[in-house]
């Protein structure tokens, strides 16, 4: 038996629990109640399969008689196009393993509940007396639920936290207590009971009308109108619901808990928990895209959202681009309180790691479902019905970000450009209903009607448009029978239909056409990639997929399957949890806000008893205060006297580890006897009694001119700023800028500019220093110079001091020297650091 994934309890937090309460109130009372409240009711389920034998006998439907649903008899359903307003159990399929968002809708009557709610004389009694049961909830993030369940056997303890996905104001206190007790004791679930008006304002207003469109690059017409300073605004409801979650989590917290918060509904929860539980282990994962900073900065509450999510130890994203957008956004909006690095975000007293964790599917569970006899029968039925024809299949929420209309227009272009395929190819589009009213449905229906009118005949209809869901068995059969899967998302987090299609194609090995705007795009290199806005490109891709040779298709499928197998749901869960534990442990060890103040008395004995002492001292900000102009110092005499006294003891070996140039160091400190120096952050080293040596002689410096051009651009726009050119680096200073706040904002823009323009081309990084941005090669570090110094001396006492991020690598290196009896690393100022101690200010 494999060891548990974690010895700690994993608390999985999402808007909806995997379970809900279902009430049986009887038909007579249901009618009397007039359905103003959408409590889950137990009613007969619709039969979506009314006999496979009867279906086999069905012939092709007439395109004139039925445009939208020509194979109703093949996929029969009694579910109306618009879901019943009172039956949440019928509004969502349980068949998908995909990301949450508004494509995982709460019942529409959650919204209608607060609008149409009216007092009923017996409403409380109805639900007080009605029997209820706990049933699986079909709302929420099914992909998350599947992923957690796939490793449940390997978790010491797992607990869910979320809402019931149903209105609760009508329930009596006793019913709420009973539901909570049953969920907690029997289902490892802790329900968050929130007032219905808070849920309405949070979910249907702020999440769906503000956050979801913005995160998918669709700005609301007037986003500020949604968040105006009224008592009953959607933003205040969003805050209130997040606070309910934070309170519930903290009330049920156990030391050591791994708190894993999921998705955009709960962006404020990490920060709220951190205020109450400063040492808690908190992770956050965003399942939908994170937009570019130019989009996100349009949100009036942008700062509050970022500060909320930065309460986590680890923030996970589906793709590199989403993570990069987040880092850039933080740098531009919160530049005054943080510093971004490729690995995460450095706050004053904390470091927040940022990672990439592409979600996958549980392949073994899917394969088990594929073996269901019903799936095999449907594969046979579809094979007979569409014998001799090629099938292009798709299943999407009828949402503007899914690109269903673009898909139809591309298919129309395909049939026009390649008339030889007319009568030979059928597109089956399953379009799942959304709860909000939109114009997309009629737009798609118009295109479908036009295609079928233009290309149909008595025996052939090119588009089968099913505006409803199908059973999971039918879905798997479609994917298994398909000749092409066509995904045209305009913006997607991680479209797991592509993973499911690849697994279902274990026998046929047919190709996948994938939008470049789907999260899977960067990983599925063997897919046929398209821009869904380019209809001719899509049309050519369909043609390519249909004529591809079996050998090439098999090669591509094997590559896709290898990726899907490696990046499974189990791998995603295990990777995130283990990384969260690691970064939290590192943060607690390395970036504790409780770094003690350096008391010389604590090491005075070791100092006096040592035989060889090594002093590694940073210059600016440590030995001397920062000056407005670089490479100047108004306190040179004091510093020279201090260092001279220090080097006069034969047991002391003293090195000044500076970011200054070697010429500047010689000018300022050259008269100090027996002093070693390192310049340009470890690039140059002058051993005691020796000459300056370049430790990096083979660097490619072709990037300097391009960086200089970028710096000149920002210098022109930031009065008072200046550029300092060193041999192996280049620095933009804004210490002397006329407006320091504007200079800090420009510095953040400049840092992002360099990373975007040159970071992926050259091995360089832009480091935010004390009111400057310095660009240098990635392998340059003060630790390289220290390593060289230690080849000339074997100390038994080391004092290493510095003040900014260029000193952190040196601290880390020195702390790991096991062969040195006494090691003291000290930073200037109380802040998160690799150093073990701090002093309040510059040495005197």
VOMI-988510 format. One record per residue (C-alpha): x, y, z. Coordinates in steps of 0.1 Angstrom, whole numbers, plus 5000, padded with zeros to 4 digits. Layout:
N
XYZ;...
***
This chain:
844
500050005000;501450344990;502150605017;499550875022;499851185001;499851395032;499651325070;497551645073;493851685068;493151835034;490252095035;488952135000;487052464996;484852554966;481552744962;479452424960;479752104980;479651774962;476351704981;473051874987;469751815004;466851684984;463251734999;460251524992;457251744998;454651564978;452851674946;449951844963;452152064985;454452134956;451552274937;450252474966;453652624972;453552764937;457252714932;458653044944;461652864960;463952634943;464552384970;465752044956;462651834952;462451464947;460451404915;460551134888;463751164867;463251204829;464050884810;466650984783;466750634768;463550474758;464650154744;467750094721;465849854700;463350124690;466150364682;467750114658;464650124637;464650494633;465650634600;467150974592;464951264603;463651514578;465651834579;462552034571;460451894599;463051944626;465952174623;467352204658;466951834669;466851594640;467651294660;465351334689;464550964686;468150874688;468751094719;465151114733;464651344763;461751484781;463751764795;462452094780;464852334763;464452574792;465052384825;462152374849;462352664873;462052444904;464052134898;467752194904;468351824899;467451854862;469452174854;472952024854;474551724839;476751514861;478751384832;481351644827;484751664843;485452024835;486252354852;483752564871;482552894860;479153024849;479152724826;478452524858;475352714867;473452724899;469752674892;468252984876;465653014903;468353104928;468253434910;464453424906;464053334943;465053674956;462953854929;459753634932;459953534968;456753584987;455553485021;453753155022;451653075053;452952725055;456352755039;458252685071;456052395080;456452245046;460152215049;460152135086;457951835081;459251725047;461551425046;464951495030;467951305019;471551385011;472251344974;475151424950;475051784939;475251824901;476452184903;479952324909;483352214898;482951854887;486551834875;487751934910;485551674926;486751394903;490351494909;490051484947;488051164946;490750994925;493251024953;490750994982;492250654991;495650824995;494551105018;494751075055;491651285058;489651495033;486951745042;484851955018;483652305025;481052485004;477452585000;474552344994;473752494960;470152574971;468252854989;468352805027;466353105041;463152895041;464652615061;464052605098;466952625122;466452265132;466552155096;469752345090;471352195121;470251845110;471651885075;474852025088;475251735113;474551465087;476951615061;479751665087;479451315103;478651105073;479951285042;483051465055;481451795043;481052125062;478252335047;478552715046;475052855052;474753195037;471653425034;470053395000;470453764992;474153734997;474353434975;472253614948;474453924949;477653724950;477053464924;474453584899;475553954900;479253994909;480653664898;478653614866;478253984856;481554124866;484353864873;483453594848;483253824818;486354024828;488453704833;487353594799;488353924782;484754054779;484454384798;480954464812;479454784797;479654954831;481454744856;481455024882;477755024882;477854674896;480054784925;478755134934;478855234971;475355124980;474354905009;473054634986;475754614960;477054294944;480554374957;479354384993;477554054988;480753914973;482754025004;480053895027;479953545012;483753525012;483653625049;481153345056;483553095041;486553235060;484553225093;483452865087;486952745079;488552915109;485852785132;486552425121;490352465117;492652205131;496352265134;498152135104;495152155080;495952205044;493352465033;492852444995;490652724982;489352694946;488352944919;487253294914;484253284936;486453294967;489353524958;489153704992;489053405014;492853345016;493553695029;490553665054;491853345068;495453465070;494353755093;492853505117;495253215112;498753375104;500553035103;497852835084;498852645053;496752805025;496652724988;494552884961;493852744926;492252944898;490452714873;489552984848;491953204828;493553504845;493453794821;496254034811;496854334834;495254564808;491954384813;492154314851;493154674860;489654784847;488054634877;487354904903;488154654931;491254514915;493554594945;491154424970;490954114949;494754084945;495454144982;492853884991;494353604970;497853694981;496953565016;497753215002;501153045004;500752904969;498653024940;498152784911;497152844875;496352614846;498952754822;502152964821;500453254804;497853284832;500553284858;502553544839;499453764836;498953734874;502553834882;502454124858;499154244872;500454234908;503654414897;501654694881;498854734906;500654664939;504154774930;504454974962;504054674985;505554384967;508254264943;507653994917;510053714907;509653434882;508853204911;506353424929;505753744948;507853884976;505854075002;507254265031;506953975055;506053685033;506653515000;503753384979;504753104954;503153094920;502952764902;501552604870;499352294876;497452184845;494451984856;493651644840;491151364841;490951034860;491650804830;491050484849;487650594861;486750704825;487850374811;485750194836;482650394825;483550324788;483149954795;479550004804;477349784781;475150094774;478150284760;478949984738;475349964725;475350334717;478550304698;476850044677;473750254673;475750554661;477850334638;474750204621;472950544618;475950724604;477450444584;479550574555;479650924570;482351114589;481351254623;482651584636;481551604673;481451884699;479851944732;479852294747;477952514770;476052764749;478153044762;479853314743;483353204754;482852854740;482852964704;479852764692;478753024667;482253044653;482252674650;479152674629;480452944607;483652754602;481752434593;479752634568;482952764553;484252414552;481352274532;481552574508;485352544503;485252164500;482052064482;483351714478;482551654515;478851764512;476751464520;479651284536;480251474568;477951544598;478651784626;476951684659;476851974683;475551924718;474852264732;474152284769;471752554781;472852844802;470652994829;470853354818;469153484787;471453564759;471253634722;473753354713;471053084711;469153254684;472353344665;473552984666;470152854656;470053094626;473452964613;472452604618;469152664599;471052834571;473552544568;470952284568;468852474544;471752524520;473352174521;470651924532;468751674510;466151414518;468751164531;471351404546;471551684571;474951834578;474351974613;472751784642;472152054668;471051924702;470152214725;470151994756;472451764774;472751394767;473551104790;477151034799;476950704781;475750884749;478551134754;481250864756;479750694726;479951014706;483551064715;484450704707;482650714673;483851054662;486251104633;487051454645;486551644678;486252024671;486952264700;486752634692;486852804726;487353174725;488753164760;489052864783;490752764815;491452394807;488952234783;488951874795;486751754766;489951724747;491451484773;488251274773;488251264736;491851144734;491050864759;487950754741;489850734708;491950444721;490750234691;490250484662;493050734670;491351014651;492651374653;491751654676;491152014664;491952254692;491552634696;494652824705;492652994732;491952674751;494152614781;495152274767;496552434736;500052484750;500352114760;498551924732;501251994706;500051704684;496551854680;495552044649;495752404662;493352674650;492453034655;488653004659;488153354645;489853244612;487053044596;489052944565;491852814588;489252614607;487752484575;491152374563;491852204596;488552004593;489651894558;493151804571;491651604599;489451404576;492151314551;494951244575;496650904571;496050634597;499750624604;500050994611;496851004631;498150724653;501450894659;499651214669;497251024691;500050854710;501651184718;498351334730;497551024751;501051024767;500451384779;496951314791;498251004810;501151194826;499051504836;496151314851;493751424878;495751224903;499051394893;497351744895;496051684930;499251524943;501451784927;499552074941;499251934977;502851834979;504052174965;501752354990;503352165019;506752235006;506452615000;504652655033;507452475051;510052685033;508153005041;507852915077;511552835079;513053105056;510553395056;509253405092;508253755103;509853655137;513453695126;515153795159;516954115163;520754065163;522154095198;525954095197;526153945231;524653625218;527753545197;530353745215;531953435230;532253255197;533653575182;536353595208;537253225207;537453215169;540853185151;539853305116;536853525110;535353615077;533253935073;531053955042;529554305042;527254475017;527954845010;524955055002;522155015026;524354815051;527754995057;526455325044;523055475037;521855505002;522755824985;520555994959;523155954931;524755614925;528355544934;528655844958;529155844996;529156135020;530455925049;533555785033;535855885062;533755725088;533555405068;537255395060;538055435096;535655155106;537054905080;540654995088;540054915125;538354585115;541154475091;543954565116;543254235135;545053955118;542253715126;539853915105;539353875068;537054145055;535254165021;532954435010;530254274987;528754554966;526654614936;528854914927;531454914900;535054814907;536155174899;533655314924;534855074952;538455164945;537755534947;535755504979;537555224998;540855164980;542955315008;541755055034;544654805039;544054435036;540454475023;538954244998;536154364975;533554224952;531854444926;528654434905;526954184927;529553914925;530653974889;534154094899;536353994928;539554144943;541153904967;543154054995;546454164981;545354074946;543954234915;540454264901;539253944884;536253894862;534353584874;532153574843;534253604812;532053414787;528753594791;526653704762;526154074767;524254144734;521154224754;522554534771;521854764741;518154654740;517754694777;519355044775;516755144749;513955034772;515555224801;515855534779;512155514771;511255514808;513955774817;512356014792;508955964809;510255974845;511756314853;514756284876;515555914869;518855804854;520655514839;523855364853;525855144830;528154884846;530354634828;528154324833;524754494842;522754804837;520654984863;517755224861;517555454892;514455644902;515655754937;516056104923;512756104904;510656414909;507756204920;508755884939;505355724937;505255774899;508855644897;507855324916;504955274892;507155324862;509755074876;507054804878;506054874842;509754874832;510454544849;507454374832;508454534799;511954374801;510654034811;508154034783;510454164756;513753994765;513253744794;512453454771;515153544746;518153614768;519253444801;518753764821;516553884850;515454224861;515854264899;513954534918;516454684942;516154984965;514555244942;516155084911;515854814885;519054624877;519254384848;521954124848;522653764837;520753504857;523853324869;525453634884;525253624922;527253734952;527353364962;529653294933;532253544947;531853394982;532553054969;535753184953;536753354986;536353035005;538952864984;541553105001;540353075037;538952825062;537053035087;535452925119;533353235122;531353415094;529353735097;527453805065;525354125063;523254285035;519954465029;518254384996;517354104973;520854084957;522053954991;519553674995;521553424974;524653504995;522653445028;521253115015;524752995005;526453095037;523652945059;524352605043;528052595052;528152305076;531852305081;531952655097;531352655135;529552985137;527553145109;525653465114;523553605085;521953945091;519654165070;519054535075;515354595085;512754365098;511454175067;511253835052;514753715044;517053415041;519053585069;518753445104;518853785122;518154155115;519454495126;517254805125;519455025104;522755105087;525855005107;527355295127;
***
